[in-house]
C-alpha cells in the first residue's frame, strides 16, 4: 500500500464499541422512566423498541432516524400519555450522558490518529446521526482538535453509503476524489461498500457483533 493522501474514519463502533454504551444508556433511561412516568422495565423495553422501529421506518436513511429524542417522544405517545416534553428531553439527556460515560475509545485510537497527524496526512470523520450528538461524542473523547474535517449525515440529508457524504468530506478536506484515500469503518454497507464506491481503499474494524457482509468484498 502507498501512503494515503487522506484517511476517513467512521465514528460509532469504529473509534469505540457501540453496544455496551447503548445497553447501559437504555438501562439508565429505563430507570428514569420508571420514576417519571411510572412504567416498568418490560413496558419500557416494549414501547421503546416499537417507537424506534416506527421512527426508522418513517424516516429511514436520515440522521433523524437515529434520534433518541424522537424515540422517547414516540414511546410516550404510544403509552397513551399526553405530550410530556420535559420527560422526553430528560430521558434523552439521561441516555446520552450514560452512553458517553460507558464509551471508552478502542485501544490505540489516539496513537493512530496522532501518527497520521505527525505524518501530515489529512484525517476526516464521516458519520451518520445528527451533528450535535456526533460532535458531542468527539468532544467527550478529547478529539475536538484532532480531525481536519467532519461530515455527519444530517448535513447532506441522507445516511451513508449515500455518495453525498463522501463528496462533502472530500470537498472539506480539499482533496481530489481520485486521490489515494483510505476509509476505516465497521459497517459492511455504510463504510466498506460506501468507501469502495467512492474510490477509497477500505479497512473494516472487526470485533464482536460486526458482520463482514456478503458480496461487499
C-alpha positions in Angstrom: 0.0 0.0 0.0 1.1 3.5 -0.7 0.9 6.3 1.8 -2.6 7.7 1.6 -3.4 11.3 0.7 -6.2 11.2 3.3 -7.8 8.8 5.8 -11.5 8.8 6.6 -13.0 7.4 9.8 -16.4 6.3 10.8 -17.3 7.0 14.5 -19.7 4.6 16.0 -18.3 1.1 16.5 -15.0 2.2 14.9 -13.5 4.6 17.4 -15.3 2.9 20.3 -17.5 -0.1 21.0 -21.1 0.9 20.5 -23.2 -1.9 22.0 -22.1 -1.8 25.7 -22.6 2.0 25.8 -26.0 1.7 24.2 -27.1 -1.0 26.6 -26.0 1.0 29.6 -27.8 4.1 28.3 -31.1 2.2 27.7 -31.0 0.8 31.2 -30.4 4.3 32.7 -33.3 5.8 30.6 -35.5 2.9 31.7 -34.8 3.6 35.4 -35.5 7.3 34.9 -38.8 6.5 33.1 -39.9 4.3 36.0 -39.6 7.3 38.2 -41.0 9.9 35.8 -44.0 8.1 34.2 -44.4 5.0 36.4 -43.8 2.3 33.8 -41.9 -0.9 34.5 -38.9 -2.3 32.6 -40.9 -4.7 30.5 -43.2 -1.9 29.3 -40.3 0.5 28.7 -38.4 -2.0 26.5 -41.6 -2.9 24.6 -42.7 0.6 23.8 -39.1 2.0 23.2 -38.4 -0.8 20.7 -41.8 -0.2 19.0 -41.1 3.6 18.9 -37.6 3.1 17.5 -38.9 0.8 14.7 -41.7 3.2 13.7 -39.3 6.2 13.5 -36.8 4.2 11.5 -39.5 3.1 9.1 -41.0 6.5 8.7 -37.7 8.4 8.1 -35.4 5.6 7.1 -31.9 6.6 5.9 -31.8 10.0 7.5 -29.9 11.3 10.5 -33.2 11.9 12.4 -34.0 8.2 12.2 -31.3 7.7 14.9 -32.7 10.4 17.2 -33.3 9.1 20.8 -35.4 12.2 21.4 -37.8 11.1 18.7 -37.8 7.6 20.1 -38.7 8.7 23.6 -41.3 11.2 22.3 -43.0 8.4 20.3 -42.7 6.0 23.2 -44.6 8.4 25.4 -47.3 8.8 22.7 -47.6 5.0 22.3 -48.2 4.7 26.1 -51.3 6.9 25.6 -49.9 9.8 27.5 -50.3 13.5 26.7 -47.2 15.2 25.3 -44.6 15.2 28.1 -41.9 17.3 26.6 -39.7 17.7 29.7 -39.9 13.9 30.2 -38.8 13.2 26.7 -35.9 15.7 27.0 -34.9 14.3 30.4 -34.8 10.8 29.0 -32.7 11.8 26.1 -30.2 13.7 28.3 -30.0 10.7 30.6 -29.5 8.4 27.7 -26.6 10.3 26.1 -24.9 11.2 29.4 -24.8 7.5 30.4 -23.8 6.5 26.8 -20.7 8.7 26.8 -19.7 7.5 30.3 -19.7 3.9 29.0 -18.0 4.5 25.6 -14.2 4.4 26.1 -12.1 4.6 22.9 -10.7 1.4 21.5 -7.0 0.8 22.3 -4.5 2.8 20.2 -7.1 5.0 18.6 -5.4 8.1 19.9 -1.9 6.8 18.9 -3.1 6.0 15.4 -4.6 9.5 14.9 -1.5 11.1 16.3 0.7 9.1 13.9 -1.4 10.3 10.9 -1.2 13.9 12.1 2.6 13.6 12.7 2.9 12.5 9.1 0.7 15.4 7.9 -1.9 13.1 6.5 -5.4 14.7 6.5 -7.9 12.9 8.5 -11.7 13.2 8.5 -14.8 11.9 10.2 -17.7 10.6 8.1 -20.6 9.5 10.3 -24.3 9.0 10.5 -26.6 10.7 13.1 -27.2 14.3 14.0 -24.3 16.8 14.2 -25.0 17.8 17.8 -24.7 14.2 19.1 -21.7 13.2 17.0 -19.8 16.4 17.8 -20.6 15.9 21.4 -19.1 12.4 21.3 -15.9 13.6 19.6 -15.5 16.4 22.2 -16.1 13.9 25.0 -13.4 11.7 23.6 -11.0 14.7 23.7 -10.7 14.6 19.9 -12.2 18.0 19.2 -8.9 19.3 17.7 -7.9 16.1 16.0 -9.7 16.0 12.7 -9.3 18.2 9.7 -13.0 17.9 8.7 -16.2 16.3 9.9 -19.3 15.3 8.0 -22.5 14.0 9.5 -25.4 12.6 7.6 -27.5 15.4 8.9 -25.5 17.8 6.7 -26.4 16.0 3.5 -29.9 14.7 4.4 -29.0 11.0 4.0 -27.0 8.3 5.8 -24.1 6.5 4.3 -23.5 5.0 1.8 -25.1 8.0 0.0 -22.2 9.4 -2.0 -23.0 13.0 -0.9 -21.4 12.2 2.4 -18.2 11.3 0.8 -18.3 14.2 -1.7 -18.8 16.7 1.0 -15.9 15.4 3.1 -13.6 15.4 0.1 -14.6 19.0 -0.5 -14.0 20.0 3.1 -10.6 18.2 3.1 -9.8 19.9 -0.3 -8.7 16.6 -1.8 -9.3 15.2 -5.3 -11.8 12.3 -5.2 -9.3 10.4 -7.3 -6.6 10.7 -4.7 -5.3 7.8 -2.6 -8.0 7.7 0.1 -8.4 5.2 2.9 -11.8 4.6 4.6 -11.9 2.9 8.0 -15.2 1.7 9.5 -17.2 -1.2 10.9 -20.3 -1.4 8.7 -20.1 -3.5 5.6 -22.5 -1.4 3.7 -22.2 2.1 5.0 -18.5 2.2 5.4 -17.0 -0.6 3.2 -19.3 -0.5 0.3 -19.7 3.2 0.5 -16.0 3.7 0.6 -15.3 1.5 -2.3 -18.0 3.2 -4.4 -16.2 6.5 -3.7 -12.7 5.5 -4.7 -11.4 4.6 -1.2 -9.2 1.7 -0.1 -11.3 0.2 2.7 -10.4 -1.3 6.1 -13.1 -2.9 8.3 -12.9 -2.7 12.0 -13.7 -6.2 13.2 -14.9 -7.1 16.7 -17.7 -8.9 18.3 -21.0 -8.3 16.6 -19.6 -6.9 13.4 -20.7 -8.6 10.2 -18.4 -8.8 7.1 -21.5 -8.8 4.8 -21.9 -10.9 1.7 -20.9 -9.5 -1.6 -19.2 -6.5 -0.3 -15.6 -7.6 -0.9 
